[in-house]
């Protein structure tokens, strides 16, 4: 039963060759990395826009009523 886990083919050299053969940046080499990075940068950008908007609202304040 445990042989299925212990006696497995070693895929590390194949994957290492695939990573090292590519000339793209390391963060673009894994599968689905563009999806993950695109999602991360989109959420990061939205967070930064929200932060800047909030800071703008705080600095400008409300007009004073007379």
PDB file of N, CA, C and O in Angstrom:
ATOM      1  N   UNK A   1       0.822  -1.193   0.000  1.00  0.00           N
ATOM      2  CA  UNK A   1       0.000   0.000   0.000  1.00  0.00           C
ATOM      3  C   UNK A   1       0.869   1.261   0.000  1.00  0.00           C
ATOM      4  O   UNK A   1       0.564   2.213  -0.719  1.00  0.00           O
ATOM      5  N   UNK A   2       1.893   1.283   0.756  1.00  0.00           N
ATOM      6  CA  UNK A   2       2.757   2.456   0.837  1.00  0.00           C
ATOM      7  C   UNK A   2       3.700   2.550  -0.372  1.00  0.00           C
ATOM      8  O   UNK A   2       4.291   3.604  -0.608  1.00  0.00           O
ATOM      9  N   UNK A   3       3.844   1.473  -1.131  1.00  0.00           N
ATOM     10  CA  UNK A   3       4.723   1.492  -2.306  1.00  0.00           C
ATOM     11  C   UNK A   3       4.261   2.511  -3.356  1.00  0.00           C
ATOM     12  O   UNK A   3       5.084   3.066  -4.083  1.00  0.00           O
ATOM     13  N   UNK A   4       2.957   2.754  -3.435  1.00  0.00           N
ATOM     14  CA  UNK A   4       2.456   3.723  -4.401  1.00  0.00           C
ATOM     15  C   UNK A   4       2.972   5.127  -4.089  1.00  0.00           C
ATOM     16  O   UNK A   4       3.096   5.959  -4.988  1.00  0.00           O
ATOM     17  N   UNK A   5       3.269   5.385  -2.830  1.00  0.00           N
ATOM     18  CA  UNK A   5       3.771   6.695  -2.435  1.00  0.00           C
ATOM     19  C   UNK A   5       5.294   6.739  -2.487  1.00  0.00           C
ATOM     20  O   UNK A   5       5.884   7.744  -2.883  1.00  0.00           O
ATOM     21  N   UNK A   6       5.917   5.646  -2.087  1.00  0.00           N
ATOM     22  CA  UNK A   6       7.371   5.622  -1.977  1.00  0.00           C
ATOM     23  C   UNK A   6       8.037   5.372  -3.326  1.00  0.00           C
ATOM     24  O   UNK A   6       9.016   6.040  -3.658  1.00  0.00           O
ATOM     25  N   UNK A   7       7.534   4.438  -4.098  1.00  0.00           N
ATOM     26  CA  UNK A   7       8.149   4.048  -5.371  1.00  0.00           C
ATOM     27  C   UNK A   7       7.533   4.833  -6.524  1.00  0.00           C
ATOM     28  O   UNK A   7       6.858   4.259  -7.378  1.00  0.00           O
ATOM     29  N   UNK A   8       7.762   6.129  -6.549  1.00  0.00           N
ATOM     30  CA  UNK A   8       7.230   6.976  -7.608  1.00  0.00           C
ATOM     31  C   UNK A   8       8.359   7.483  -8.484  1.00  0.00           C
ATOM     32  O   UNK A   8       9.508   7.577  -8.053  1.00  0.00           O
ATOM     33  N   UNK A   9       8.011   7.806  -9.721  1.00  0.00           N
ATOM     34  CA  UNK A   9       9.004   8.350 -10.630  1.00  0.00           C
ATOM     35  C   UNK A   9       9.374   9.765 -10.186  1.00  0.00           C
ATOM     36  O   UNK A   9       8.521  10.526  -9.729  1.00  0.00           O
ATOM     37  N   UNK A  10      10.637  10.099 -10.324  1.00  0.00           N
ATOM     38  CA  UNK A  10      11.127  11.404  -9.913  1.00  0.00           C
ATOM     39  C   UNK A  10      10.981  12.381 -11.090  1.00  0.00           C
ATOM     40  O   UNK A  10      11.657  12.235 -12.108  1.00  0.00           O
ATOM     41  N   UNK A  11      10.103  13.365 -10.944  1.00  0.00           N
ATOM     42  CA  UNK A  11       9.871  14.351 -11.995  1.00  0.00           C
ATOM     43  C   UNK A  11      10.674  15.626 -11.801  1.00  0.00           C
ATOM     44  O   UNK A  11      10.559  16.549 -12.608  1.00  0.00           O
ATOM     45  N   UNK A  12      11.465  15.699 -10.778  1.00  0.00           N
ATOM     46  CA  UNK A  12      12.205  16.931 -10.483  1.00  0.00           C
ATOM     47  C   UNK A  12      13.173  17.301 -11.610  1.00  0.00           C
ATOM     48  O   UNK A  12      13.186  18.466 -12.007  1.00  0.00           O
ATOM     49  N   UNK A  13      13.987  16.381 -12.153  1.00  0.00           N
ATOM     50  CA  UNK A  13      14.905  16.796 -13.238  1.00  0.00           C
ATOM     51  C   UNK A  13      14.175  17.341 -14.465  1.00  0.00           C
ATOM     52  O   UNK A  13      14.636  18.300 -15.084  1.00  0.00           O
ATOM     53  N   UNK A  14      13.043  16.738 -14.820  1.00  0.00           N
ATOM     54  CA  UNK A  14      12.297  17.227 -15.982  1.00  0.00           C
ATOM     55  C   UNK A  14      11.773  18.639 -15.741  1.00  0.00           C
ATOM     56  O   UNK A  14      11.889  19.513 -16.600  1.00  0.00           O
ATOM     57  N   UNK A  15      11.209  18.843 -14.589  1.00  0.00           N
ATOM     58  CA  UNK A  15      10.666  20.173 -14.279  1.00  0.00           C
ATOM     59  C   UNK A  15      11.774  21.203 -14.117  1.00  0.00           C
ATOM     60  O   UNK A  15      11.595  22.369 -14.468  1.00  0.00           O
ATOM     61  N   UNK A  16      12.913  20.782 -13.590  1.00  0.00           N
ATOM     62  CA  UNK A  16      14.041  21.694 -13.442  1.00  0.00           C
ATOM     63  C   UNK A  16      14.550  22.121 -14.812  1.00  0.00           C
ATOM     64  O   UNK A  16      14.873  23.292 -15.012  1.00  0.00           O
ATOM     65  N   UNK A  17      14.627  21.187 -15.757  1.00  0.00           N
ATOM     66  CA  UNK A  17      15.043  21.536 -17.118  1.00  0.00           C
ATOM     67  C   UNK A  17      14.061  22.506 -17.756  1.00  0.00           C
ATOM     68  O   UNK A  17      14.467  23.439 -18.449  1.00  0.00           O
ATOM     69  N   UNK A  18      12.780  22.293 -17.528  1.00  0.00           N
ATOM     70  CA  UNK A  18      11.768  23.188 -18.104  1.00  0.00           C
ATOM     71  C   UNK A  18      11.899  24.599 -17.539  1.00  0.00           C
ATOM     72  O   UNK A  18      11.793  25.574 -18.283  1.00  0.00           O
ATOM     73  N   UNK A  19      12.125  24.714 -16.249  1.00  0.00           N
ATOM     74  CA  UNK A  19      12.283  26.036 -15.631  1.00  0.00           C
ATOM     75  C   UNK A  19      13.546  26.728 -16.121  1.00  0.00           C
ATOM     76  O   UNK A  19      13.530  27.922 -16.419  1.00  0.00           O
ATOM     77  N   UNK A  20      14.637  25.981 -16.203  1.00  0.00           N
ATOM     78  CA  UNK A  20      15.908  26.593 -16.563  1.00  0.00           C
ATOM     79  C   UNK A  20      16.015  26.866 -18.056  1.00  0.00           C
ATOM     80  O   UNK A  20      16.828  27.697 -18.459  1.00  0.00           O
ATOM     81  N   UNK A  21      15.227  26.198 -18.891  1.00  0.00           N
ATOM     82  CA  UNK A  21      15.294  26.412 -20.334  1.00  0.00           C
ATOM     83  C   UNK A  21      14.560  27.680 -20.748  1.00  0.00           C
ATOM     84  O   UNK A  21      14.839  28.240 -21.809  1.00  0.00           O
ATOM     85  N   UNK A  22      13.637  28.131 -19.933  1.00  0.00           N
ATOM     86  CA  UNK A  22      12.849  29.306 -20.268  1.00  0.00           C
ATOM     87  C   UNK A  22      13.657  30.576 -19.995  1.00  0.00           C
ATOM     88  O   UNK A  22      14.430  30.648 -19.039  1.00  0.00           O
ATOM     89  N   UNK A  23      13.455  31.581 -20.863  1.00  0.00           N
ATOM     90  CA  UNK A  23      14.166  32.848 -20.689  1.00  0.00           C
ATOM     91  C   UNK A  23      13.264  33.930 -20.092  1.00  0.00           C
ATOM     92  O   UNK A  23      13.682  35.080 -19.955  1.00  0.00           O
ATOM     93  N   UNK A  24      12.049  33.571 -19.743  1.00  0.00           N
ATOM     94  CA  UNK A  24      11.143  34.544 -19.123  1.00  0.00           C
ATOM     95  C   UNK A  24      11.499  34.697 -17.648  1.00  0.00           C
ATOM     96  O   UNK A  24      12.190  33.843 -17.092  1.00  0.00           O
ATOM     97  N   UNK A  25      11.043  35.761 -17.012  1.00  0.00           N
ATOM     98  CA  UNK A  25      11.314  35.936 -15.577  1.00  0.00           C
ATOM     99  C   UNK A  25      10.770  34.765 -14.766  1.00  0.00           C
ATOM    100  O   UNK A  25       9.819  34.104 -15.182  1.00  0.00           O
ATOM    101  N   UNK A  26      11.362  34.518 -13.636  1.00  0.00           N
ATOM    102  CA  UNK A  26      11.018  33.341 -12.835  1.00  0.00           C
ATOM    103  C   UNK A  26       9.569  33.361 -12.387  1.00  0.00           C
ATOM    104  O   UNK A  26       8.966  32.299 -12.234  1.00  0.00           O
ATOM    105  N   UNK A  27       8.988  34.541 -12.171  1.00  0.00           N
ATOM    106  CA  UNK A  27       7.607  34.597 -11.706  1.00  0.00           C
ATOM    107  C   UNK A  27       6.607  34.337 -12.819  1.00  0.00           C
ATOM    108  O   UNK A  27       5.417  34.210 -12.534  1.00  0.00           O
ATOM    109  N   UNK A  28       7.039  34.249 -14.092  1.00  0.00           N
ATOM    110  CA  UNK A  28       6.149  33.893 -15.194  1.00  0.00           C
ATOM    111  C   UNK A  28       6.304  32.445 -15.635  1.00  0.00           C
ATOM    112  O   UNK A  28       5.566  32.007 -16.518  1.00  0.00           O
ATOM    113  N   UNK A  29       7.207  31.700 -15.076  1.00  0.00           N
ATOM    114  CA  UNK A  29       7.482  30.337 -15.542  1.00  0.00           C
ATOM    115  C   UNK A  29       6.473  29.291 -15.092  1.00  0.00           C
ATOM    116  O   UNK A  29       6.133  28.422 -15.896  1.00  0.00           O
ATOM    117  N   UNK A  30       5.974  29.314 -13.868  1.00  0.00           N
ATOM    118  CA  UNK A  30       5.029  28.264 -13.466  1.00  0.00           C
ATOM    119  C   UNK A  30       3.712  28.374 -14.232  1.00  0.00           C
ATOM    120  O   UNK A  30       3.377  29.439 -14.750  1.00  0.00           O
ATOM    121  N   UNK A  31       2.970  27.274 -14.299  1.00  0.00           N
ATOM    122  CA  UNK A  31       1.658  27.349 -14.968  1.00  0.00           C
ATOM    123  C   UNK A  31       0.693  28.228 -14.172  1.00  0.00           C
ATOM    124  O   UNK A  31       0.746  28.274 -12.943  1.00  0.00           O
ATOM    125  N   UNK A  32      -0.170  28.910 -14.878  1.00  0.00           N
ATOM    126  CA  UNK A  32      -1.176  29.811 -14.305  1.00  0.00           C
ATOM    127  C   UNK A  32      -0.572  30.995 -13.571  1.00  0.00           C
ATOM    128  O   UNK A  32      -1.278  31.663 -12.816  1.00  0.00           O
ATOM    129  N   UNK A  33       0.707  31.278 -13.765  1.00  0.00           N
ATOM    130  CA  UNK A  33       1.321  32.390 -13.035  1.00  0.00           C
ATOM    131  C   UNK A  33       0.785  33.737 -13.510  1.00  0.00           C
ATOM    132  O   UNK A  33       0.655  34.665 -12.712  1.00  0.00           O
ATOM    133  N   UNK A  34       0.474  33.853 -14.795  1.00  0.00           N
ATOM    134  CA  UNK A  34      -0.076  35.119 -15.295  1.00  0.00           C
ATOM    135  C   UNK A  34      -1.448  35.387 -14.688  1.00  0.00           C
ATOM    136  O   UNK A  34      -1.788  36.534 -14.398  1.00  0.00           O
ATOM    137  N   UNK A  35      -2.228  34.340 -14.498  1.00  0.00           N
ATOM    138  CA  UNK A  35      -3.532  34.501 -13.854  1.00  0.00           C
ATOM    139  C   UNK A  35      -3.367  34.970 -12.419  1.00  0.00           C
ATOM    140  O   UNK A  35      -4.051  35.895 -11.982  1.00  0.00           O
ATOM    141  N   UNK A  36      -2.464  34.337 -11.686  1.00  0.00           N
ATOM    142  CA  UNK A  36      -2.248  34.711 -10.285  1.00  0.00           C
ATOM    143  C   UNK A  36      -1.699  36.134 -10.175  1.00  0.00           C
ATOM    144  O   UNK A  36      -2.159  36.920  -9.346  1.00  0.00           O
ATOM    145  N   UNK A  37      -0.723  36.458 -11.005  1.00  0.00           N
ATOM    146  CA  UNK A  37      -0.138  37.797 -10.935  1.00  0.00           C
ATOM    147  C   UNK A  37      -1.129  38.862 -11.381  1.00  0.00           C
ATOM    148  O   UNK A  37      -1.189  39.941 -10.792  1.00  0.00           O
ATOM    149  N   UNK A  38      -1.912  38.565 -12.425  1.00  0.00           N
ATOM    150  CA  UNK A  38      -2.915  39.524 -12.872  1.00  0.00           C
ATOM    151  C   UNK A  38      -3.944  39.804 -11.799  1.00  0.00           C
ATOM    152  O   UNK A  38      -4.329  40.954 -11.586  1.00  0.00           O
ATOM    153  N   UNK A  39      -4.393  38.756 -11.121  1.00  0.00           N
ATOM    154  CA  UNK A  39      -5.348  38.934 -10.031  1.00  0.00           C
ATOM    155  C   UNK A  39      -4.726  39.732  -8.892  1.00  0.00           C
ATOM    156  O   UNK A  39      -5.352  40.639  -8.344  1.00  0.00           O
ATOM    157  N   UNK A  40      -3.490  39.387  -8.541  1.00  0.00           N
ATOM    158  CA  UNK A  40      -2.812  40.096  -7.451  1.00  0.00           C
ATOM    159  C   UNK A  40      -2.648  41.579  -7.774  1.00  0.00           C
ATOM    160  O   UNK A  40      -2.969  42.432  -6.946  1.00  0.00           O
ATOM    161  N   UNK A  41      -2.150  41.892  -8.976  1.00  0.00           N
ATOM    162  CA  UNK A  41      -1.912  43.290  -9.322  1.00  0.00           C
ATOM    163  C   UNK A  41      -3.217  44.066  -9.455  1.00  0.00           C
ATOM    164  O   UNK A  41      -3.255  45.257  -9.146  1.00  0.00           O
ATOM    165  N   UNK A  42      -4.290  43.413  -9.912  1.00  0.00           N
ATOM    166  CA  UNK A  42      -5.583  44.084  -9.994  1.00  0.00           C
ATOM    167  C   UNK A  42      -6.084  44.449  -8.601  1.00  0.00           C
ATOM    168  O   UNK A  42      -6.501  45.581  -8.361  1.00  0.00           O
ATOM    169  N   UNK A  43      -6.041  43.489  -7.691  1.00  0.00           N
ATOM    170  CA  UNK A  43      -6.489  43.769  -6.327  1.00  0.00           C
ATOM    171  C   UNK A  43      -5.590  44.789  -5.636  1.00  0.00           C
ATOM    172  O   UNK A  43      -6.072  45.637  -4.886  1.00  0.00           O
ATOM    173  N   UNK A  44      -4.294  44.709  -5.887  1.00  0.00           N
ATOM    174  CA  UNK A  44      -3.355  45.676  -5.317  1.00  0.00           C
ATOM    175  C   UNK A  44      -3.657  47.082  -5.845  1.00  0.00           C
ATOM    176  O   UNK A  44      -3.670  48.047  -5.080  1.00  0.00           O
ATOM    177  N   UNK A  45      -3.899  47.191  -7.152  1.00  0.00           N
ATOM    178  CA  UNK A  45      -4.211  48.493  -7.751  1.00  0.00           C
ATOM    179  C   UNK A  45      -5.506  49.075  -7.215  1.00  0.00           C
ATOM    180  O   UNK A  45      -5.590  50.271  -6.938  1.00  0.00           O
ATOM    181  N   UNK A  46      -6.525  48.219  -7.067  1.00  0.00           N
ATOM    182  CA  UNK A  46      -7.788  48.704  -6.502  1.00  0.00           C
ATOM    183  C   UNK A  46      -7.609  49.164  -5.054  1.00  0.00           C
ATOM    184  O   UNK A  46      -8.182  50.172  -4.641  1.00  0.00           O
ATOM    185  N   UNK A  47      -6.821  48.430  -4.301  1.00  0.00           N
ATOM    186  CA  UNK A  47      -6.549  48.831  -2.922  1.00  0.00           C
ATOM    187  C   UNK A  47      -5.806  50.150  -2.843  1.00  0.00           C
ATOM    188  O   UNK A  47      -6.100  50.987  -1.990  1.00  0.00           O
ATOM    189  N   UNK A  48      -4.847  50.333  -3.730  1.00  0.00           N
ATOM    190  CA  UNK A  48      -4.097  51.591  -3.737  1.00  0.00           C
ATOM    191  C   UNK A  48      -4.983  52.762  -4.158  1.00  0.00           C
ATOM    192  O   UNK A  48      -4.891  53.851  -3.591  1.00  0.00           O
ATOM    193  N   UNK A  49      -5.846  52.534  -5.158  1.00  0.00           N
ATOM    194  CA  UNK A  49      -6.767  53.601  -5.575  1.00  0.00           C
ATOM    195  C   UNK A  49      -7.713  53.964  -4.438  1.00  0.00           C
ATOM    196  O   UNK A  49      -7.982  55.142  -4.206  1.00  0.00           O
ATOM    197  N   UNK A  50      -8.215  52.963  -3.733  1.00  0.00           N
ATOM    198  CA  UNK A  50      -9.088  53.237  -2.595  1.00  0.00           C
ATOM    199  C   UNK A  50      -8.379  53.998  -1.494  1.00  0.00           C
ATOM    200  O   UNK A  50      -8.963  54.885  -0.871  1.00  0.00           O
ATOM    201  N   UNK A  51      -7.122  53.657  -1.250  1.00  0.00           N
ATOM    202  CA  UNK A  51      -6.344  54.348  -0.224  1.00  0.00           C
ATOM    203  C   UNK A  51      -6.100  55.805  -0.609  1.00  0.00           C
ATOM    204  O   UNK A  51      -6.247  56.703   0.220  1.00  0.00           O
ATOM    205  N   UNK A  52      -5.732  56.031  -1.853  1.00  0.00           N
ATOM    206  CA  UNK A  52      -5.483  57.403  -2.320  1.00  0.00           C
ATOM    207  C   UNK A  52      -6.770  58.211  -2.284  1.00  0.00           C
ATOM    208  O   UNK A  52      -6.753  59.378  -1.891  1.00  0.00           O
ATOM    209  N   UNK A  53      -7.882  57.615  -2.684  1.00  0.00           N
ATOM    210  CA  UNK A  53      -9.169  58.304  -2.633  1.00  0.00           C
ATOM    211  C   UNK A  53      -9.534  58.664  -1.193  1.00  0.00           C
ATOM    212  O   UNK A  53      -9.994  59.775  -0.929  1.00  0.00           O
ATOM    213  N   UNK A  54      -9.334  57.742  -0.275  1.00  0.00           N
ATOM    214  CA  UNK A  54      -9.622  58.013   1.129  1.00  0.00           C
ATOM    215  C   UNK A  54      -8.742  59.118   1.691  1.00  0.00           C
ATOM    216  O   UNK A  54      -9.215  59.970   2.443  1.00  0.00           O
ATOM    217  N   UNK A  55      -7.464  59.107   1.330  1.00  0.00           N
ATOM    218  CA  UNK A  55      -6.564  60.164   1.795  1.00  0.00           C
ATOM    219  C   UNK A  55      -6.969  61.521   1.223  1.00  0.00           C
ATOM    220  O   UNK A  55      -6.895  62.538   1.913  1.00  0.00           O
ATOM    221  N   UNK A  56      -7.396  61.532  -0.034  1.00  0.00           N
ATOM    222  CA  UNK A  56      -7.856  62.772  -0.654  1.00  0.00           C
ATOM    223  C   UNK A  56      -9.086  63.303   0.070  1.00  0.00           C
ATOM    224  O   UNK A  56      -9.182  64.497   0.354  1.00  0.00           O
ATOM    225  N   UNK A  57     -10.023  62.413   0.365  1.00  0.00           N
ATOM    226  CA  UNK A  57     -11.240  62.837   1.060  1.00  0.00           C
ATOM    227  C   UNK A  57     -10.926  63.371   2.453  1.00  0.00           C
ATOM    228  O   UNK A  57     -11.547  64.336   2.900  1.00  0.00           O
ATOM    229  N   UNK A  58      -9.982  62.762   3.133  1.00  0.00           N
ATOM    230  CA  UNK A  58      -9.611  63.232   4.467  1.00  0.00           C
ATOM    231  C   UNK A  58      -8.913  64.583   4.430  1.00  0.00           C
ATOM    232  O   UNK A  58      -9.151  65.425   5.296  1.00  0.00           O
ATOM    233  N   UNK A  59      -8.060  64.798   3.444  1.00  0.00           N
ATOM    234  CA  UNK A  59      -7.323  66.066   3.385  1.00  0.00           C
ATOM    235  C   UNK A  59      -8.199  67.212   2.910  1.00  0.00           C
ATOM    236  O   UNK A  59      -8.027  68.340   3.371  1.00  0.00           O
ATOM    237  N   UNK A  60      -9.133  66.958   2.000  1.00  0.00           N
ATOM    238  CA  UNK A  60      -9.975  68.044   1.512  1.00  0.00           C
ATOM    239  C   UNK A  60     -11.069  68.404   2.498  1.00  0.00           C
ATOM    240  O   UNK A  60     -11.466  69.567   2.571  1.00  0.00           O
ATOM    241  N   UNK A  61     -11.557  67.464   3.241  1.00  0.00           N
ATOM    242  CA  UNK A  61     -12.549  67.745   4.269  1.00  0.00           C
ATOM    243  C   UNK A  61     -13.887  68.162   3.669  1.00  0.00           C
ATOM    244  O   UNK A  61     -14.067  68.179   2.452  1.00  0.00           O
ATOM    245  N   UNK A  62     -14.816  68.495   4.556  1.00  0.00           N
ATOM    246  CA  UNK A  62     -16.141  68.953   4.142  1.00  0.00           C
ATOM    247  C   UNK A  62     -16.160  70.480   4.159  1.00  0.00           C
ATOM    248  O   UNK A  62     -15.458  71.105   4.954  1.00  0.00           O
ATOM    249  N   UNK A  63     -16.968  71.080   3.277  1.00  0.00           N
ATOM    250  CA  UNK A  63     -17.067  72.543   3.320  1.00  0.00           C
ATOM    251  C   UNK A  63     -17.768  72.985   4.606  1.00  0.00           C
ATOM    252  O   UNK A  63     -18.647  72.292   5.119  1.00  0.00           O
ATOM    253  N   UNK A  64     -17.371  74.129   5.106  1.00  0.00           N
ATOM    254  CA  UNK A  64     -17.923  74.641   6.369  1.00  0.00           C
ATOM    255  C   UNK A  64     -19.258  75.315   6.082  1.00  0.00           C
ATOM    256  O   UNK A  64     -19.353  76.165   5.196  1.00  0.00           O
ATOM    257  N   UNK A  65     -20.298  74.933   6.839  1.00  0.00           N
ATOM    258  CA  UNK A  65     -21.595  75.583   6.704  1.00  0.00           C
ATOM    259  C   UNK A  65     -21.652  76.840   7.564  1.00  0.00           C
ATOM    260  O   UNK A  65     -21.062  76.900   8.642  1.00  0.00           O
ATOM    261  N   UNK A  66     -22.349  77.808   7.083  1.00  0.00           N
ATOM    262  CA  UNK A  66     -22.467  79.074   7.823  1.00  0.00           C
ATOM    263  C   UNK A  66     -23.816  79.229   8.431  1.00  0.00           C
ATOM    264  O   UNK A  66     -24.086  80.235   9.087  1.00  0.00           O
TER     265      UNK A  66
END
